[in-house]
Amino acid sequence: DESLLDLLAEAGCAFVLIGFESLEAGSLEQMRKSWNRASGPYDRVVRSIHGRNIGIYGTFVFGYDADTKASIERAVAFALESRLEIANFNLLTPTPGSALYDRLAREGRLLSPRWWLEPGYRYGDPIFTPRGMRPEELSEGIFEAKKRFYSWRSIGTRVLGARTGFSPFRAGTTAIANVISRREIYKKQHRRLGA
């Protein structure tokens, strides 16, 4: 909605969070978010928002039945090419009591049925067997996506070569958020829950 974007810019909006979720139509359908593409291709949406000097925090989730290793690689390439200011790449997490958890349990795909209580479980460990890749490929692919997006070179490129007009506030906020995200990625990976 171009007029809404104009109003956001006029109001001084500096950042928006967009749950892109996936570049895979099958994954969007499975999560009942096929309407995610109602505004057109993601790259057009990003250009429209950046063209109004608004930064984007984009989020993605992997592990749906249509996802493969290539899905993760495509998403991180999109995030880098689009110069999203901030991004998060997440492992689909079957929460107890959810329809997803129940379905994966019925299908015998839960690797750790009580993962949140198991002393051996570490942040980022695979919890279930996805259809399109091995569990380790899913968890390692997501960690690699995070490392690639939050490499020092990537951070520099996205902060100094932003596709929005220069704003000291936005550049500073983006730099700080990226450095904090980078630190958290390495700090949390393989860490025991509650530690």
PLY file of the C-alpha trace (Angstrom):
ply
format ascii 1.0
element vertex 195
property float x
property float y
property float z
element edge 194
property int vertex1
property int vertex2
end_header
0.00 0.00 0.00
2.02 2.91 -1.35
-0.08 5.53 0.46
0.44 3.76 3.79
4.20 3.66 3.15
4.10 7.40 2.39
2.31 8.02 5.69
4.84 5.86 7.57
7.71 7.84 6.06
5.98 11.14 6.78
5.46 10.08 10.40
9.20 9.42 10.76
9.15 5.62 10.73
12.79 4.49 10.72
12.39 0.68 10.67
9.76 -1.97 9.98
9.81 -5.63 10.90
8.64 -7.94 8.12
8.02 -11.63 8.65
9.02 -12.72 5.15
9.05 -16.24 6.64
10.06 -18.00 3.41
10.77 -17.58 -0.28
9.15 -20.98 -0.89
5.49 -20.85 -1.96
4.92 -24.33 -0.50
6.26 -23.27 2.89
4.12 -20.12 2.94
1.09 -22.24 2.09
1.90 -24.75 4.84
2.18 -21.96 7.42
-1.07 -20.48 6.05
0.67 -17.28 5.00
0.30 -17.47 1.23
-1.12 -13.93 1.52
2.47 -12.88 2.33
2.95 -12.23 -1.38
-0.22 -10.13 -1.75
1.88 -6.97 -2.19
3.94 -8.57 -4.95
7.46 -9.97 -5.07
9.52 -9.41 -1.95
12.23 -7.48 -3.83
9.63 -4.94 -5.01
8.34 -4.53 -1.45
11.88 -3.99 -0.17
12.59 -1.38 -2.87
9.35 0.47 -2.02
10.21 0.59 1.68
13.89 1.46 1.19
12.86 4.11 -1.33
11.13 5.89 1.53
14.27 5.72 3.71
12.80 3.08 6.01
15.04 0.25 7.18
13.90 -3.38 7.31
14.31 -6.11 9.89
13.39 -9.28 7.99
12.68 -12.66 9.58
12.73 -16.15 8.02
11.78 -19.62 9.33
13.13 -22.92 7.99
12.10 -26.53 8.41
8.75 -26.64 6.65
8.13 -29.57 4.32
9.01 -27.62 1.14
12.33 -26.36 2.55
15.71 -27.64 1.40
19.29 -26.51 1.93
18.81 -24.36 -1.17
15.86 -22.61 0.52
18.16 -21.38 3.29
20.82 -20.29 0.81
18.26 -18.42 -1.33
16.86 -16.59 1.71
20.24 -15.39 2.96
21.22 -14.36 -0.58
17.96 -12.38 -0.82
18.59 -10.72 2.56
22.14 -9.76 1.52
21.25 -8.61 -2.00
18.33 -6.58 -0.65
20.62 -5.12 2.01
18.14 -5.74 4.76
19.39 -3.81 7.74
18.74 -6.65 10.18
17.63 -10.26 9.64
16.86 -13.32 11.67
17.03 -16.90 10.37
15.09 -19.28 12.61
14.65 -23.00 13.04
11.00 -24.07 12.99
10.34 -25.05 16.61
7.62 -27.57 17.45
6.19 -26.20 20.69
4.42 -28.73 22.93
0.65 -28.51 22.53
0.83 -27.00 19.04
-0.61 -28.64 15.93
2.92 -28.77 14.50
4.25 -30.65 17.52
1.35 -33.11 17.43
1.76 -33.73 13.68
5.52 -34.32 13.92
4.97 -36.66 16.89
2.33 -38.64 14.94
4.67 -38.88 11.97
7.55 -40.06 14.19
9.71 -37.11 13.14
10.54 -35.67 16.58
14.16 -36.39 17.43
13.75 -35.06 20.94
10.10 -35.25 22.02
10.88 -33.39 25.26
13.74 -31.27 23.87
13.17 -28.39 26.30
13.79 -30.72 29.29
16.64 -32.83 27.93
19.97 -31.94 29.55
21.80 -32.79 26.32
19.79 -30.35 24.20
21.70 -27.29 23.06
20.43 -24.13 21.37
20.38 -24.69 17.61
20.25 -28.50 17.83
17.79 -30.14 15.43
14.54 -31.09 17.14
12.87 -32.95 14.30
13.56 -34.51 10.92
12.54 -32.17 8.10
11.33 -33.63 4.80
13.73 -31.86 2.45
17.07 -32.27 4.22
18.82 -34.05 7.06
18.27 -32.56 10.55
21.92 -31.52 10.76
21.69 -29.77 7.38
18.81 -27.71 8.71
20.50 -26.59 11.93
23.93 -26.10 10.33
22.42 -24.28 7.35
20.65 -21.81 9.63
23.80 -21.20 11.68
25.79 -20.64 8.47
23.12 -18.21 7.21
23.42 -16.21 10.42
27.22 -16.20 10.24
27.16 -15.11 6.61
24.63 -12.31 7.16
26.43 -11.07 10.28
30.01 -11.33 8.99
32.01 -8.15 9.53
32.15 -7.58 5.78
28.38 -7.97 5.43
27.71 -5.63 8.35
30.00 -3.00 6.84
28.42 -3.31 3.41
24.89 -3.01 4.77
25.65 -0.11 7.14
27.85 1.92 4.79
26.09 0.98 1.54
22.51 1.18 2.74
19.83 1.55 0.10
18.07 4.13 2.21
19.11 7.77 2.38
21.85 8.38 4.94
20.63 8.92 8.46
23.09 8.92 11.39
20.33 7.47 13.59
19.53 4.60 11.19
23.21 3.87 10.44
24.06 3.86 14.15
21.04 1.74 15.08
21.76 -0.72 12.28
25.44 -1.00 13.26
24.65 -1.54 16.94
21.88 -4.06 16.22
24.16 -6.01 13.88
27.07 -6.13 16.34
24.74 -7.27 19.14
23.15 -9.89 16.85
26.57 -11.17 15.79
27.66 -11.51 19.41
24.43 -13.31 20.39
24.69 -15.77 17.49
28.10 -17.01 18.59
27.25 -16.81 22.29
24.02 -18.85 22.08
24.83 -21.51 19.49
25.25 -24.92 21.19
24.51 -23.43 24.60
22.49 -25.47 27.09
19.01 -24.04 27.73
18.87 -22.13 31.01
22.65 -21.80 31.19
0 1
1 2
2 3
3 4
4 5
5 6
6 7
7 8
8 9
9 10
10 11
11 12
12 13
13 14
14 15
15 16
16 17
17 18
18 19
19 20
20 21
21 22
22 23
23 24
24 25
25 26
26 27
27 28
28 29
29 30
30 31
31 32
32 33
33 34
34 35
35 36
36 37
37 38
38 39
39 40
40 41
41 42
42 43
43 44
44 45
45 46
46 47
47 48
48 49
49 50
50 51
51 52
52 53
53 54
54 55
55 56
56 57
57 58
58 59
59 60
60 61
61 62
62 63
63 64
64 65
65 66
66 67
67 68
68 69
69 70
70 71
71 72
72 73
73 74
74 75
75 76
76 77
77 78
78 79
79 80
80 81
81 82
82 83
83 84
84 85
85 86
86 87
87 88
88 89
89 90
90 91
91 92
92 93
93 94
94 95
95 96
96 97
97 98
98 99
99 100
100 101
101 102
102 103
103 104
104 105
105 106
106 107
107 108
108 109
109 110
110 111
111 112
112 113
113 114
114 115
115 116
116 117
117 118
118 119
119 120
120 121
121 122
122 123
123 124
124 125
125 126
126 127
127 128
128 129
129 130
130 131
131 132
132 133
133 134
134 135
135 136
136 137
137 138
138 139
139 140
140 141
141 142
142 143
143 144
144 145
145 146
146 147
147 148
148 149
149 150
150 151
151 152
152 153
153 154
154 155
155 156
156 157
157 158
158 159
159 160
160 161
161 162
162 163
163 164
164 165
165 166
166 167
167 168
168 169
169 170
170 171
171 172
172 173
173 174
174 175
175 176
176 177
177 178
178 179
179 180
180 181
181 182
182 183
183 184
184 185
185 186
186 187
187 188
188 189
189 190
190 191
191 192
192 193
193 194
